[in-house]
Structures are given as structure tokens and as C-alpha cells.
Amino acid sequence: MARIAIGGMQHETNTFAPTKASYRAFEQGGGWPGVQRGDSMFEALAGANIPAQGAIEAFRAQGHRLIPLTWAAASPSAHVTQDAFERIVGSLEEDLRRSLTSTDGIDAVYLDLHGAMVTEDHEDGEGEILRRVRAIVGPRIPIVASLDLHANVTKAMVEYADAMSIYRTYPHVDMAETGARAAFLAMQMMASGKRPLKQHHAFSYLTGIPSQSTFIEPAKSLYALLAQLERKHECFVSFAPGFPMADIEECGMSVIAYGHDAKQLDLAMKTMIDAVESAEKDFALELLTPKDAIQRAMRLGSPGRPVIIADTQDNPGAGGNGDTTGMLEALIELKAQDACLGLLIDPIAADRAHEAGQGASLEFELGARSGLPGHHPVRRRFTVERLGDGRFTCTGPMFKGFRMQLGKMALLRHEGVRVAIASIKCQAGDQEMFRHLGLEPAQQRLMVLKSSVHFRADFQPIATEVIVARSPGPALADPADFAWTKLRRGVRLNPLGRAF
């Protein structure tokens, strides 16, 4: 029986976003559990599709003893404040030192990381965490980590971790499975006493996150190829399309691979690299204007077979605050019927709806709380149709088992348009977010979701069609639209586009 230290810190950083992640943001979790330290981690993560939970179950299945450190997650946003980073990572370091110097010590470290965290002081947040952990445990103890599909894998991350496992689905339905794969790598190292060979390759083009979905091409075929290469060459391969909203030098797509046969590892890497290079043109994606998207949805959708529109540029899962109103204004202007938009993050409107009570009709100023230039609230009379406390458990493929705490919620209606309001930022990725307010998504004509891709796991099966709209917001769908300053020279800012 080995002793495994387990902890982590998850944050996806959009350096162009309006709001930073304070320690309070990690306490709230944004749909994920709040900051956990010690044994509380096991209770908080139990039953959830979270990487650390997958690792916990895999280690326990083999009889290993788990030593809990510190674990935390927050909704994507701008930079993690240095206060938050040092409090969380400092706590993890303290726990690790204590475990290392205990009578039994530790045999390996597993970390649940994202791979695209940028702090006020560190461009490469995960690289810094791994560097600190390596400095504490030394070269002998294996360190493994699980990473998000949107990881910007850096040289430091590859250097300090013995192995890393990356999600293979977007929407991320395999988060727990990825944690289990990382655990398997750690157990393999402990059993053999050997570290695998490593290879890492970074690509020279960026792709917008809506086109990275594994529900569509080319990612669907690329991940199928990845699995074939692993079987053929007896190695472990990961592909990260990257998070193209982090203005850092090493932002971008990458492949990493681990194995014990150098020749087979070379063959697998070469095949995967060639495939990703060849797929560049296929990552381009059509983006519609709000009005074009809604008009198309009104033609094609019907109650019971809705059209789903992704309000991708205000995705809270990519650093947006979920409060822009471009799509809502267009719905009202076009007199959409049987339409619902959500989640609009507006705690002030939620408070007002709860004060007025269910059935009340009153004037609201909805959205635009972030203060983004050029954004304005929607001023209309709405009826308060339903109220909720924001506490429910998700049931969809990606967020299954997540115990949401989104603060006061409300369902408001103006003529044929409904708006699902929440108080705490979270992207619309699970149908329970609407059922909590008495609205059944499958019965709508059209739904506008503040999400880029994660919604597809639970909503695409009920949709007549999925449309991606380019409505104003901070999570730009085309990386070429950002004002880059730190990205390495020579990287193309979108598929077959101009180089930085």
C-alpha cells in the first residue's frame, strides 16, 4: 500500500477578461466545490465528474492510502490575484511538507490542475506549482497531474511533472476518467520504479474554442487517431488544443507523449503532429450575428425541438461574466417566441425579483453589471415567473453530480422571451439549471446559452440544430481579435491566418 498526496488548483485564465479571480472566487467555486483542505476534500468531491475524484477512486481501488492536501477551483476569469495564489498554493505546500516529514512519508503526488492559469505574478501558474512541489519532494518521488483540454502546456510543466494526462473530450465528459488515467501513470511508476520518456511539441497556430469541440471535426477524428496511436505504439499520448485567450508566450496547441520505447514514441508523436498540422484549415468555424442566428432559429425551431444558440463570447467558462445583453436585446427586438436565454448573471436583478415575489410584474434593468465599455442593461417590464435558491444537483453528462450553489435565481418573462437569472457566475451547461426554475429546455423553440461548447453534452441531444453566435463579449471566438502582446512571434492567430 502506497501513500499518495493529492491536491490541486483549477483556474482557466482569460487575460483579456474584465474581472480577476480573488480568493473569494475560489471560496465560491463558481459551480465547483469551494476551497477544500484535508479530509473535507473527499466529501466535497464525492460523486462528481471531477479529475481529482477520478484519481481518488482509482487509487482507492488498488488499496492505496490518500493523503489530502489543499484543492481549489474558481470560474474562469482574468488573472488569479497573487493573494489567492499564495494562500492556496502556500496551503498546499504546507500540507505537503507535513506529509513528507511524517513517519510514513509519501510515495507519489497527484495534482488536479487546469493548465491555463495565469496569475498577477506568474505567466505559467501550473509550471510554478509544479516547480514548488518538485522542490519539496525532490527528484525521487513521482509527480503526476491531470490537465484540462484547454491547457497551454509549457516547457516548465513538462519538466517538473513526470507525466500529465489531458482531457480527451470537449464538452469535458471525461474529467474523472482523466484523473484516473493520471493515477494509473503514477501507480505504473511506483510499481516499476521507472520514469517514462517524455516528448512535447507546440504548434504554431491558434484555434477558437468553439471549433475545438470533439462533437465536430476535426477534433473528433484527431482524438480517435490519438487512441489508435496509443494502442499501436504502446505509449501514452495527449493533445491539448490550448486556451487561446491567455496572452502569454507559450499559449497554444500542443502534444505530449510518454513511453518507454524511444522509437515507438517517436513514431506516435510524428503521426500525431502531422495530423494536427494537416487539420489547421478544418478548425475554421462559421460564426453568425445575433440577428442572423435568432432568425435562423425561429425558422427551424419548434416547441419540443429547440434550436440552441451559443452566446460564446460571453461564456463564463472562458472568462466572460455572463452579463452581456446583445443576444437578449436581439431576442426582444425580433419578437422571438418560446425563447429562453440563460444564465444571465445578475445578483441585483435576482434580489429584486425575490423582493417582488413570484407573479409580480415590474421594470428591470438586466445585465451589463461588469462595466464593459459599450454594454448597456436591457430596460423592460418583466414578469417574475419562478424563483429559486440556486441549490440543486446537476444530472447532465459533464456536470453530473455537481452540487450547484448559484445564489438567488429567477425566471423572468417579457412577452415570448424568458431569462434565467443567477447570482453566482456559472456557464449554462446542464438542463437542471433551467429545471430548477420550472422550465423544461426540450419544450422551448429556441434557447440562447451563455456557453461555448460544454452545453453540447446535455443540450445537443434535444436540439434540432446548434448555432454559434458572435455577440459582443470578452471571450472572443476568434483569437485574431485579441490585442496580443506577449505571445511568441510566428504563431498564426487563427487557422491559416496572419502570424503574430
Secondary structure as GFF3:
##gff-version 3
##sequence-region A 1 500
A	DSSP	beta_strand	3	10	.	.	.	ID=ss1
A	DSSP	alpha_helix	23	28	.	.	.	ID=ss2
A	DSSP	three_ten_helix	29	31	.	.	.	ID=ss3
A	DSSP	beta_strand	36	37	.	.	.	ID=ss4
A	DSSP	alpha_helix	40	45	.	.	.	ID=ss5
A	DSSP	alpha_helix	51	61	.	.	.	ID=ss6
A	DSSP	beta_strand	65	73	.	.	.	ID=ss7
A	DSSP	alpha_helix	82	100	.	.	.	ID=ss8
A	DSSP	beta_strand	108	113	.	.	.	ID=ss9
A	DSSP	alpha_helix	125	137	.	.	.	ID=ss10
A	DSSP	beta_strand	143	147	.	.	.	ID=ss11
A	DSSP	alpha_helix	155	160	.	.	.	ID=ss12
A	DSSP	beta_strand	163	166	.	.	.	ID=ss13
A	DSSP	alpha_helix	175	192	.	.	.	ID=ss14
A	DSSP	beta_strand	197	202	.	.	.	ID=ss15
A	DSSP	three_ten_helix	209	212	.	.	.	ID=ss16
A	DSSP	alpha_helix	219	233	.	.	.	ID=ss17
A	DSSP	beta_strand	236	240	.	.	.	ID=ss18
A	DSSP	beta_strand	254	259	.	.	.	ID=ss19
A	DSSP	alpha_helix	262	278	.	.	.	ID=ss20
A	DSSP	three_ten_helix	280	283	.	.	.	ID=ss21
A	DSSP	alpha_helix	290	300	.	.	.	ID=ss22
A	DSSP	beta_strand	307	311	.	.	.	ID=ss23
A	DSSP	three_ten_helix	312	314	.	.	.	ID=ss24
A	DSSP	three_ten_helix	316	318	.	.	.	ID=ss25
A	DSSP	alpha_helix	326	333	.	.	.	ID=ss26
A	DSSP	beta_strand	339	345	.	.	.	ID=ss27
A	DSSP	alpha_helix	347	356	.	.	.	ID=ss28
A	DSSP	beta_strand	361	366	.	.	.	ID=ss29
A	DSSP	beta_strand	378	388	.	.	.	ID=ss30
A	DSSP	beta_strand	391	393	.	.	.	ID=ss31
A	DSSP	beta_strand	403	405	.	.	.	ID=ss32
A	DSSP	beta_strand	409	414	.	.	.	ID=ss33
A	DSSP	beta_strand	417	422	.	.	.	ID=ss34
A	DSSP	alpha_helix	432	435	.	.	.	ID=ss35
A	DSSP	three_ten_helix	441	443	.	.	.	ID=ss36
A	DSSP	beta_strand	446	449	.	.	.	ID=ss37
A	DSSP	alpha_helix	456	459	.	.	.	ID=ss38
A	DSSP	three_ten_helix	460	462	.	.	.	ID=ss39
A	DSSP	beta_strand	465	469	.	.	.	ID=ss40
A	DSSP	three_ten_helix	479	481	.	.	.	ID=ss41
###
